[in-house]
Amino acid sequence: MKTIIFVLGLLLSPAFSNALLAQTETTLHVDGNCDMCKKRIEQALDIPGVKLAKWDPNSHKLKVRFDEKKINLDQIREYILAVGHDVDGLKAEEEVYQKLHTCCKYERHH
């Protein structure tokens, strides 16, 4: 019984509530092709402030959960662009894109 009360107290505490409120979850469109792309995209977001980054090669959707106090959406997009993947209509630098493995070179739409 004490454990249940402790857990409820923790869940209702202002500190815990603030931690949950600071987290945002969104979905971005990230171009890529394969499991190598998946690994590169997800590893690019293995940074402070990003709690979750899961990319689906079939839909090209990247689910991201992050702490707004530590990082913002524009910064997240910059990390993805820096590894050669177009995101939400923004185009990665051509020279970075050209360094991708052959199987990772997706069709660029712009």
C-alpha positions in Angstrom: 0.0 0.0 0.0 2.8 2.4 0.8 4.3 1.7 -2.6 1.1 2.6 -4.4 0.8 5.9 -2.4 4.5 6.7 -3.2 4.0 6.1 -6.9 0.8 8.1 -7.0 2.6 10.9 -5.1 5.5 10.8 -7.6 3.2 10.9 -10.6 1.2 13.8 -9.3 4.3 15.8 -8.2 5.1 19.1 -9.9 8.6 18.0 -10.8 7.3 14.9 -12.6 4.5 16.8 -14.3 7.0 19.5 -15.5 9.3 16.8 -16.9 6.4 15.3 -18.9 5.2 18.7 -20.1 8.6 19.6 -21.4 8.6 16.7 -23.8 7.2 17.1 -27.3 6.6 14.3 -29.7 6.3 14.9 -33.4 6.7 13.2 -36.8 9.0 14.4 -39.5 9.4 13.4 -43.1 13.0 12.2 -43.7 14.1 10.9 -47.1 16.1 7.7 -47.2 16.0 4.1 -48.4 17.3 1.3 -46.2 18.5 0.0 -42.9 21.8 1.9 -43.3 19.8 5.1 -43.6 17.7 4.1 -40.5 20.8 3.6 -38.4 22.4 6.9 -39.7 19.3 9.0 -39.1 18.6 7.6 -35.6 22.3 7.8 -34.5 22.3 11.5 -35.7 19.7 12.1 -33.0 21.5 10.3 -30.2 22.1 13.6 -28.6 21.1 15.3 -25.3 17.5 16.3 -25.3 16.3 13.7 -27.8 14.5 11.0 -25.9 13.3 8.9 -28.9 14.1 8.8 -32.6 12.6 6.0 -34.7 12.6 6.2 -38.5 10.5 3.9 -40.8 12.1 3.2 -44.1 8.7 2.4 -45.7 6.9 5.6 -44.8 9.9 7.8 -44.4 8.4 9.0 -41.2 10.6 9.8 -38.2 9.0 9.8 -34.8 10.9 12.1 -32.4 10.3 12.8 -28.8 12.5 15.5 -27.3 12.9 17.9 -24.3 12.0 21.4 -25.5 14.2 22.9 -22.7 17.3 21.3 -24.3 16.7 21.2 -28.0 14.2 22.6 -30.6 12.8 21.2 -33.8 15.0 23.3 -36.1 18.1 22.0 -34.3 16.8 18.4 -34.8 16.3 19.0 -38.5 19.9 20.4 -38.8 21.3 17.2 -37.2 19.5 15.2 -39.8 20.5 17.4 -42.7 24.1 17.2 -41.5 24.2 13.5 -42.2 22.9 13.8 -45.7 19.1 13.3 -45.4 16.5 15.7 -46.7 13.9 16.5 -44.0 10.5 18.2 -44.2 11.3 19.8 -47.6 14.7 21.0 -46.5 17.6 19.8 -48.7 20.8 18.4 -47.2 24.0 19.8 -48.7 24.8 18.2 -52.1 28.4 17.2 -51.1 27.1 15.5 -47.9 24.4 13.7 -49.9 26.9 12.5 -52.5 29.0 10.9 -49.7 26.1 8.5 -48.8 26.5 4.9 -49.7 25.0 4.0 -53.1 22.0 2.2 -51.6 21.3 5.2 -49.5 21.0 7.7 -52.3 17.3 8.4 -52.4 15.5 10.2 -55.2 15.7 13.9 -54.4 12.4 15.8 -55.1 13.7 19.4 -55.2 
